[in-house]
């Protein structure tokens, strides 16, 4: 004997998902930079150096000095020179007085005669160091003002763009259960 059986047929649910990825775009603009530079200043000023040369003692040693100073020297030596002149005249007189002793005093005096007067020396002392030099160096003035740099930086915000993706969830197959009952013979 055959036992009737119930047939069950099962269909599973099928869930479908359709998704597209979203798009995101990020852009970062460069920062805005403003730079200002103030130039440094340099000012220089100088005076001329000065070299003073004094040759008065050189000219004085050559006997060509200042007339006032030369005359002052002559005036201060005049009394001594006058005394020396008197002494020379006395000496020559003594030579002439000794003419009886022999010799020719007049010829000897003519031989010794000079036009210059060496005792009358109004020149200053001669030296290699007669020139006086004085150097005044130049004065240098330097003034500076430093320069500076002003930097102003502004950071720009990033630019964001986002496009949403798509997400569809749907049932492509619904679940179902089919139950088929057996054929029952009703004749019994």
Secondary structure, DSSP 4 states (H G I P E B T S, - for coil): -PPP--EEEEE--EEEEEE---EEEEE-PPPEEEEEEEPPEEEEEEPPPEEEEE-HHHHHHTT-S-HHHHHHHHHHHHHHHHHHHHHHHHHHHHHHHGGGGSS-HHHHHHHH--SS-TT--------TT--EEEEEPPPEEEEEE--EEEEEEEPPPPEEEEE---EEEEEEE--EEEEEPPPPP---
